[in-house]
Amino acid sequence: MKIPIFAPIFLKDSILAQLCPDQDLGDLCESNCKEDLLSCLENCSTAACQEECYLTDVLCETKCPCNIYCPNGCEGCEHPLCNQPSCFEENELEYANCVESVKDKLSTCYDDCTNELEIDCYSACNDESLANIEKCPCMSGCDTGCPCENYTCSGTSRRLTHLGVSWQYPNYPPVFYMTDNMGLSMDTVEYEFVDKYTNSLIYADFAFLRGVLYIFGGDDYEYSVQKMNDDCTIEKVDIRPKYGHRSIAGIETFDDKIWLCFYEYKKCQYFDGETFEIADGRTADDHNYGSLCTGAWLKPAGTDHPVGHAKGECLTLEDGVLTMAGEEGKEIYLLRDLKWSNVGRLLTAVTVPTLVRLDDELILFAGSFTQDVQKMIWNGETIEDVEIIFEQPEEKIFTPIVFESFSNKCKA
């Protein structure tokens, strides 16, 4: 790409920028400074005035996140942009894709300028780029983020955090990362567990209660209870369950309680955030290696699963239950009105996975026998558009903890 002698470049790469956690805001800040610079120069008629414009621009940029006065991004930085992070956190990928597109168009525009002294041509390129930046998510032309009229979003970006430990730990390190529902990114995250409980993530189970993530049991600590804090630490909760628990049993949140059922027994216990209690009643059969979902039926006679269900996943729907994965193969079944029907098929067989629902999107994170992460669409009647969106770094990560998150605040 040709670099014009007088053309300002408003997006830069440097060692400092590569290390800065808030480079997106730094880029935005610098583009705003350059916009002010161009406006200043347009109103200048003397060399002294132009010199003042450039000096003001330098001072403006040095106060930006990831620059001289704010080398750590927004940490300890008083720049106004650091007080407006929510839109950029929720549209991080869309904004980054938009900026890259603007940079590519700017490069092409510069190359089309036939002479390095064609100031008008380069100025027109800059003006076009600044106008295009304003159409990016969270900018003035798309100030609430995706979706918006002035920018075609590639998809609604949703962030997911994955915390998993291979059954071969500690020979293999924990697999902690953040990704998105399109499989376009994977960033390392760092959560701090109580040392001796890290390996309890093998066969651990988890559920949310009133917005708090709780982790129960695991391979070596079946009676452990852990809670996730906002500062990316995992705290041991000094409450002992009535029964031990592992993810080969069932867990579900309903009636403002977390229900844990069927691990080597036929009864359930529930957790209200402070104590465990044993629920009334018991099942007629064992359900070890089964799944737990809630339903509206009261008399489920004759509703045996068509092929059996072990080490798979189930999902509670508004009017039924979906089951998928497990030892019985790739088929996906729907239980509705006390009747089972086949509604789809996975691309890859997998056992002990974790299923996450994001509205109509279902994302199945691999457990054992594969590293494939599969995404599909539930249209209310059948499963559509099954695809593999990426491969996990390791396999044999049994029932990983996966939950929706909005920013990489726990970046390593």
C-alpha positions in Angstrom: 0.0 0.0 0.0 1.3 3.5 -0.8 1.6 5.8 2.1 0.9 9.4 1.1 3.3 12.0 2.5 0.7 14.2 4.0 -2.1 11.6 4.7 -2.8 11.0 8.4 -3.1 7.3 9.4 -5.6 7.0 12.2 -5.3 3.2 12.9 -1.9 1.9 13.9 -0.3 -1.3 15.1 2.5 -1.2 17.7 4.0 -3.3 20.4 2.0 -1.2 22.9 -1.2 -1.7 21.0 -0.8 -5.4 20.7 -0.5 -5.7 24.5 -3.3 -3.3 25.4 -6.6 -4.8 26.5 -8.7 -1.9 25.2 -7.3 -1.4 21.8 -10.7 -1.1 20.2 -11.4 2.0 22.3 -7.9 3.3 21.6 -8.6 3.0 17.8 -11.9 4.8 18.3 -10.3 7.6 20.3 -7.6 8.1 17.7 -10.1 8.2 14.9 -12.0 10.9 16.7 -8.8 12.9 17.2 -8.0 12.6 13.5 -11.5 13.7 12.6 -11.0 16.8 14.8 -7.6 17.3 13.1 -9.1 17.3 9.6 -11.8 19.8 10.7 -9.1 22.0 12.2 -7.0 22.0 9.0 -10.0 22.8 6.8 -10.3 26.1 8.8 -6.6 27.0 8.6 -5.0 29.4 6.1 -1.5 29.7 7.6 1.3 27.4 8.4 1.2 28.4 12.1 -2.4 27.4 12.3 -1.7 24.0 10.7 1.1 23.5 13.2 -1.3 24.2 16.1 -3.7 21.7 14.6 -1.1 18.9 14.5 0.1 19.7 18.0 -3.5 19.5 19.3 -3.9 16.1 17.5 -0.7 14.7 19.1 -1.9 15.8 22.6 -5.3 14.3 21.9 -3.9 10.9 20.9 -1.5 10.7 23.8 -4.5 10.8 26.2 -6.3 7.9 24.4 -6.6 4.5 25.9 -3.5 2.4 25.0 -1.4 5.5 24.4 1.2 7.3 26.5 -1.0 8.6 29.3 -3.1 5.4 29.4 -0.7 2.5 28.5 -3.0 -0.1 30.2 -6.1 0.9 28.4 -9.0 2.0 30.6 -7.3 0.9 33.8 -6.7 4.1 35.7 -7.6 6.2 32.6 -9.9 9.2 32.8 -10.7 9.4 29.1 -14.5 9.7 28.6 -14.6 6.7 26.3 -13.6 4.5 29.2 -16.9 5.3 30.9 -18.9 4.0 28.0 -17.9 0.4 27.6 -21.2 -1.5 27.4 -21.9 -1.1 23.7 -18.4 -2.0 22.7 -18.4 -5.1 25.0 -21.6 -6.4 23.5 -20.5 -5.7 19.9 -16.8 -6.3 20.2 -16.5 -8.7 17.2 -18.9 -6.7 15.0 -17.0 -3.5 15.7 -13.6 -5.1 15.0 -14.8 -6.6 11.7 -16.2 -3.2 10.7 -12.9 -1.4 11.5 -10.9 -4.0 9.5 -13.2 -3.5 6.6 -12.7 0.3 6.8 -8.9 -0.2 6.9 -9.0 -2.4 3.8 -11.1 0.2 1.9 -8.8 2.9 3.0 -5.8 1.0 1.7 -7.5 0.4 -1.7 -8.4 4.0 -1.9 -4.8 5.1 -1.3 -3.6 2.7 -4.0 -6.0 4.3 -6.4 -4.5 7.7 -5.9 -2.0 7.8 -8.8 0.4 10.4 -7.4 1.7 10.7 -3.8 1.3 14.5 -4.1 -2.4 14.3 -4.8 -3.5 15.7 -1.6 -7.1 16.0 -2.6 -7.3 12.3 -3.5 -5.9 11.3 -0.1 -8.1 13.7 1.7 -11.1 12.2 0.0 -10.0 8.8 1.1 -9.7 10.0 4.7 -13.1 11.6 4.6 -14.7 8.5 3.2 -13.0 6.3 5.9 -14.1 8.6 8.7 -17.6 8.5 7.4 -17.5 4.7 7.2 -16.1 4.5 10.8 -19.2 6.4 12.0 -21.4 3.6 10.6 -19.7 0.9 12.6 -21.5 -0.6 15.6 -21.5 1.8 18.7 -20.5 4.8 16.6 -22.8 7.7 15.8 -24.4 6.0 12.8 -25.0 2.8 14.7 -24.9 4.1 18.3 -26.8 1.2 19.9 -24.8 -1.5 18.2 -26.2 -4.4 16.1 -28.6 -4.6 14.5 -28.8 -1.1 12.9 -29.8 0.4 9.6 -26.4 1.8 8.5 -24.3 -1.3 8.9 -24.9 -4.9 7.8 -24.1 -7.0 10.9 -22.6 -10.4 10.2 -24.8 -11.9 12.9 -25.8 -11.3 16.4 -22.6 -11.9 18.3 -23.0 -13.6 21.7 -20.0 -14.4 23.9 -19.6 -17.7 25.7 -17.1 -18.7 28.3 -15.9 -22.3 28.5 -14.3 -23.8 31.6 -13.3 -27.4 31.2 -10.7 -29.9 32.6 -9.6 -33.1 30.8 -10.0 -36.3 32.7 -6.2 -36.6 32.2 -5.5 -33.5 34.3 -2.9 -32.6 35.5 -1.1 -34.1 32.5 -3.2 -31.7 30.4 -3.9 -28.1 31.5 -7.4 -26.7 32.1 -9.1 -25.5 28.9 -10.5 -22.0 29.8 -11.5 -19.8 26.9 -14.0 -17.3 25.6 -15.6 -17.8 22.2 -18.7 -16.6 20.3 -21.7 -18.2 18.8 -20.3 -17.9 15.3 -17.0 -19.6 16.1 -15.0 -16.6 14.9 -12.8 -16.0 18.0 -11.2 -17.8 20.8 -9.5 -15.9 23.6 -7.9 -17.3 26.7 -9.5 -16.5 30.0 -8.1 -17.0 33.5 -10.3 -18.0 36.4 -8.8 -18.7 39.8 -10.0 -21.8 41.5 -9.2 -23.0 44.9 -6.1 -25.1 44.2 -7.3 -28.5 45.4 -10.6 -28.1 43.7 -9.4 -27.5 40.1 -9.6 -31.1 39.2 -13.1 -31.2 40.6 -14.2 -29.7 37.3 -13.9 -33.3 35.9 -17.5 -34.5 36.0 -18.5 -31.3 37.8 -22.1 -30.0 37.3 -23.3 -26.4 37.3 -26.4 -24.2 37.3 -27.4 -20.6 37.8 -29.5 -19.4 40.7 -30.5 -15.7 40.8 -27.7 -14.8 38.4 -25.0 -16.6 40.4 -23.1 -19.6 38.9 -22.7 -22.5 41.3 -20.5 -25.6 40.6 -21.4 -28.9 42.3 -19.3 -32.0 43.0 -16.8 -33.5 40.6 -14.5 -36.4 40.1 -12.8 -36.3 43.5 -14.9 -33.9 45.5 -18.5 -35.1 45.2 -19.7 -33.0 48.1 -18.0 -29.7 47.1 -20.0 -26.5 46.3 -18.2 -23.6 44.6 -19.5 -20.2 43.6 -18.2 -17.9 40.8 -17.5 -14.3 41.8 -17.4 -11.2 39.6 -13.6 -10.9 40.0 -13.0 -14.2 38.2 -12.3 -16.1 41.4 -14.1 -19.3 42.3 -15.0 -19.5 46.0 -15.6 -22.6 48.0 -19.0 -22.5 49.7 -19.0 -24.1 53.2 -22.4 -25.9 52.7 -22.5 -29.7 52.5 -25.1 -31.3 50.2 -27.2 -34.2 51.5 -25.9 -36.4 48.7 -22.7 -36.3 46.6 -23.1 -35.2 43.0 -21.4 -35.5 39.6 -22.4 -34.5 36.1 -23.5 -38.0 35.2 -26.6 -37.2 37.2 -29.2 -34.5 36.6 -29.3 -30.8 37.4 -31.9 -28.1 36.7 -33.0 -24.7 38.1 -36.7 -24.2 38.6 -39.0 -23.0 41.3 -36.2 -20.7 42.5 -34.1 -23.6 43.5 -31.3 -25.8 42.0 -32.4 -29.4 41.8 -29.7 -32.1 41.9 -31.0 -35.6 41.2 -30.2 -39.3 40.6 -26.5 -39.7 41.3 -26.4 -43.3 42.5 -29.8 -42.8 44.2 -33.5 -42.4 43.2 -34.2 -39.1 45.0 -33.5 -35.4 44.5 -32.1 -32.7 46.7 -32.6 -29.0 46.1 -30.4 -26.0 47.0 -32.0 -22.6 47.7 -28.7 -20.7 48.0 -28.2 -21.3 51.7 -29.2 -24.9 52.5 -29.8 -28.3 50.9 -33.0 -30.2 51.5 -34.1 -33.7 50.3 -37.2 -33.5 48.1 -40.2 -35.7 48.7 -40.8 -38.7 46.4 -38.5 -41.0 44.5 -38.2 -42.5 41.0 -39.0 -46.1 40.2 -35.8 -46.6 38.2 -32.2 -45.5 38.4 -31.3 -42.5 36.2 -27.5 -42.5 36.7 -25.9 -41.1 33.5 -29.2 -39.6 32.6 -30.3 -35.9 32.1 -32.8 -33.8 34.0 -35.3 -31.4 32.3 -38.6 -30.0 33.5 -41.9 -30.6 31.8 -45.6 -29.8 32.3 -46.9 -33.4 32.2 -48.2 -35.3 35.2 -48.6 -38.8 33.9 -45.7 -39.8 31.7 -46.8 -43.4 31.2 -45.6 -44.9 27.9 -42.9 -42.2 27.4 -39.8 -44.4 27.4 -37.1 -42.9 25.2 -37.1 -44.4 21.7 -33.4 -45.6 21.8 -32.4 -44.9 25.4 -30.5 -41.9 26.7 -27.2 -42.0 28.6 -24.3 -39.5 28.8 -26.3 -37.1 26.6 -28.0 -33.7 27.0 -31.6 -32.6 27.3 -33.2 -29.2 26.9 -36.4 -27.9 28.4 -38.6 -26.2 25.8 -41.8 -24.2 26.3 -43.9 -27.2 25.3 -41.6 -30.2 25.5 -38.1 -31.6 25.9 -35.3 -32.2 23.4 -32.7 -34.9 23.9 -29.5 -35.3 21.9 -26.0 -36.8 22.0 -24.9 -39.6 24.3 -24.0 -43.3 23.8 -27.0 -44.0 21.5 -25.8 -41.9 18.5 -26.5 -38.8 16.6 -30.3 -38.7 16.5 -32.2 -35.8 18.2 -35.6 -36.5 19.7 -38.5 -34.3 20.9 -40.9 -35.3 23.6 -44.1 -33.3 23.2 -47.7 -34.3 24.3 -46.2 -37.5 25.7 -45.0 -38.6 22.3 -41.5 -38.9 21.0 -40.4 -37.9 17.5 -37.1 -37.7 15.6 -36.5 -34.0 14.8 -32.8 -33.9 13.6 -29.4 -35.4 13.6 -25.9 -34.3 14.8 -23.0 -34.3 12.4 -20.7 -35.8 15.1 -21.5 -38.3 17.8 -20.5 -37.1 21.3 -20.9 -38.1 24.9 -21.0 -36.0 28.1 -21.3 -32.7 26.3 -22.8 -29.4 27.4 -25.7 -27.8 25.5 -26.3 -24.0 25.5 -29.4 -22.3 24.2 -29.2 -18.7 22.7 -32.8 -18.0 21.6 -33.2 -20.3 18.6 -29.5 -21.2 18.4 -28.4 -24.4 20.2 -24.6 -24.9 20.6 -23.3 -28.3 21.7 -19.8 -28.2 23.3 -17.9 -31.4 22.9 -17.4 -33.8 25.8 -15.7 -37.0 24.9 -14.8 -38.7 21.6 -14.6 -35.5 19.6 -13.5 -31.9 19.8 -16.2 -30.6 17.5 -18.5 -27.8 18.7 -21.8 -28.0 16.8 -24.3 -25.3 16.3 -27.9 -25.8 15.1 -31.2 -23.9 14.8 -34.4 -25.0 16.6 -37.4 -23.7 14.6 -40.0 -24.9 17.0 -40.6 -28.1 15.2 -37.3 -29.5 13.9 -33.6 -29.0 14.1 -32.1 -27.1 11.1 -28.7 -26.0 9.8 -26.4 -28.2 11.9 -22.8 -27.1 11.4 -19.4 -27.5 13.1 -18.3 -24.0 14.0 -14.8 -24.9 15.5 -12.8 -27.5 17.3 -12.0 -27.3 21.0 -8.3 -27.3 21.9 -8.6 -30.7 23.7 -11.0 -33.6 23.8 -12.2 -35.7 26.8 -13.4 -32.6 28.6 -16.5 -34.1 30.3 -19.5 -31.8 30.6 -17.6 -28.5 30.4 -19.0 -25.4 32.2 -20.3 -23.1 29.5 -22.2 -19.9 30.0 -23.0 -16.7 28.2 -20.8 -13.8 29.1 -20.5 -10.2 27.8 -16.9 -9.3 27.8 -13.5 -10.9 28.3 -12.9 -9.3 31.8 -11.0 -12.4 32.8 -8.5 -12.3 30.0 -5.2 -13.9 30.9 
